Amino acid sequence: MDEMAKTPGEWKPEHGSGALTLFPGSKTLLRRFTFTGNRNAVDDANDGNLYEDSIFWKNKAPGGWPTGSRYELDLASGVGVVGCFVGGEINDVNSNVDTDDNVIECGDPKFNQYYVPQVEDFEDAGYRPVSR
């Protein structure tokens, strides 16, 4: 069956899709993003995408049809993940993210009301609002 023709229940039947889902042939560069409070963070069926200096934290919102646990990253290739902090139920579904270049099972970033981490270890990672 063509991957694009699959229904949501057929695409990721156990864990479901991520807040960001990249289907085959998609490309992305995510730099200094923060994913938190979603059902899952990112699922990516491609090689060669880049995830840099980002935070994937406690994406475990309730609900939905999937029966599996919540996850932070479900990536076909973890090669492009660098400088990221990951902490949740399942951090890396496929165990392919380099643990030397990223912090897996990170501590609480202690986000403020704007989702800016207050812990010094996170100073170079995650979202920051534009200041005027």
VOMAR-438439 format. One line per field, with one value per residue (C-alpha): residue number from 1; residue in one letter; chain; x, y, z. Coordinates in steps of 0.05 Angstrom, whole numbers, plus 32768, in hexadecimal, padded with zeros to 4 digits. Last residue first. Example, Ala and Ser with C-alpha at 12.3 -4.5 7.8 and 13.67 -1.06 7.14 Angstrom:
2
pos: 2  1;
code: S  A;
unit: A  A;
u: 8111  80F6;
v: 7FEB  7FA6;
w: 808F  809C;
This chain:
132
pos: 132  131  130  129  128  127  126  125  124  123  122  121  120  119  118  117  116  115  114  113  112  111  110  109  108  107  106  105  104  103  102  101  100  99  98  97  96  95  94  93  92  91  90  89  88  87  86  85  84  83  82  81  80  79  78  77  76  75  74  73  72  71  70  69  68  67  66  65  64  63  62  61  60  59  58  57  56  55  54  53  52  51  50  49  48  47  46  45  44  43  42  41  40  39  38  37  36  35  34  33  32  31  30  29  28  27  26  25  24  23  22  21  20  19  18  17  16  15  14  13  12  11  10  9  8  7  6  5  4  3  2  1;
code: R  S  V  P  R  Y  G  A  D  E  F  D  E  V  Q  P  V  Y  Y  Q  N  F  K  P  D  G  C  E  I  V  N  D  D  T  D  V  N  S  N  V  D  N  I  E  G  G  V  F  C  G  V  V  G  V  G  S  A  L  D  L  E  Y  R  S  G  T  P  W  G  G  P  A  K  N  K  W  F  I  S  D  E  Y  L  N  G  D  N  A  D  D  V  A  N  R  N  G  T  F  T  F  R  R  L  L  T  K  S  G  P  F  L  T  L  A  G  S  G  H  E  P  K  W  E  G  P  T  K  A  M  E  D  M;
unit: A  A  A  A  A  A  A  A  A  A  A  A  A  A  A  A  A  A  A  A  A  A  A  A  A  A  A  A  A  A  A  A  A  A  A  A  A  A  A  A  A  A  A  A  A  A  A  A  A  A  A  A  A  A  A  A  A  A  A  A  A  A  A  A  A  A  A  A  A  A  A  A  A  A  A  A  A  A  A  A  A  A  A  A  A  A  A  A  A  A  A  A  A  A  A  A  A  A  A  A  A  A  A  A  A  A  A  A  A  A  A  A  A  A  A  A  A  A  A  A  A  A  A  A  A  A  A  A  A  A  A  A;
u: 80E5  80F4  80E4  80CE  8101  80F6  8126  816F  81AC  8199  8180  81B6  81A5  8160  812A  8111  80E8  80A2  8083  8064  80A7  80C2  80E5  8115  8107  8140  8157  8148  8173  81A3  81BE  81FF  821D  81D9  81D3  818A  817B  8156  8119  80E4  8112  80FB  80C2  809C  80BE  80FF  812A  815C  817A  81C0  81C0  818C  819E  81B7  8179  815D  8117  8101  80CD  80DF  80BB  808D  804A  803B  8013  7FC7  7FBD  7F75  7F7D  7F7B  7FAD  7FE7  802B  805F  808A  80C5  80E5  8115  813B  8184  8182  8153  8169  8149  8177  8150  8104  80C8  80C6  809B  80A1  8082  804B  8008  801E  8030  8078  809E  80D1  80F6  813D  814B  811E  8135  8103  80F9  80BE  80C7  80A6  8076  808E  8060  8066  8037  8049  8021  8005  8028  8010  7FEE  801D  8005  7FCB  7FA1  7FAC  7F94  7FC9  7FC8  8009  8030  8019  8000;
v: 8371  832C  82EF  82B6  827F  8236  81FE  81F5  8220  8232  81EB  81D9  821B  8205  8239  821C  824D  8232  8278  826E  8255  8210  81E8  81C2  8182  8151  812E  80E6  80EC  8126  812B  8125  80EB  80C8  80C2  80B8  8073  8051  8045  8062  8098  80B9  808B  80A6  80EA  8111  8127  8160  816F  8185  815C  8130  8127  80E0  80C7  80A4  8087  80B2  80A7  80DD  80F5  80BA  80A9  8061  8033  802D  805E  807A  80C0  80DA  80F3  8124  8103  812E  8135  815B  815E  8199  81B2  81C4  81A5  8175  8169  813B  810C  80CA  80CA  80AB  80E2  80E0  811A  812D  8100  8111  8159  817E  818F  8199  81D2  81E7  8204  81ED  81C0  81B2  818C  815E  8133  80F9  80C6  80E6  8117  811B  8154  8150  8106  80CD  8091  8062  801D  8027  805A  8064  8032  8055  8098  807C  8064  807F  80A7  8068  8046  8000;
w: 819A  81B3  818A  81B6  81C4  81B0  81C3  81CF  81DF  8227  8236  826A  828E  82A4  8298  8256  822C  8223  8225  826A  8285  8275  82AB  827C  82A4  829F  8260  8250  8211  820C  81C5  819E  81C5  81CB  8180  816D  814F  8187  815A  8189  81A5  81E6  81FA  8237  8233  8232  81F7  81F4  81B0  819C  815C  813A  80F0  80F6  811B  80DE  80D3  810E  8144  8176  81B6  81C3  81E4  81F4  81C6  81C0  8188  8182  819F  81E5  8219  820D  8218  81F6  8234  8217  81D2  81D3  8196  8188  8142  811F  80D8  80A4  807E  807E  807B  809E  80D4  8112  8141  8185  819F  81C1  81C5  8206  81F2  81B1  81B3  8175  8172  812A  8102  80BB  8091  8055  803F  800E  803B  806C  80A1  80DD  810F  814A  8143  8126  814B  817C  8166  8123  8105  80BD  80BE  80F3  80D1  808E  805C  8015  801E  8030  7FEF  8000;
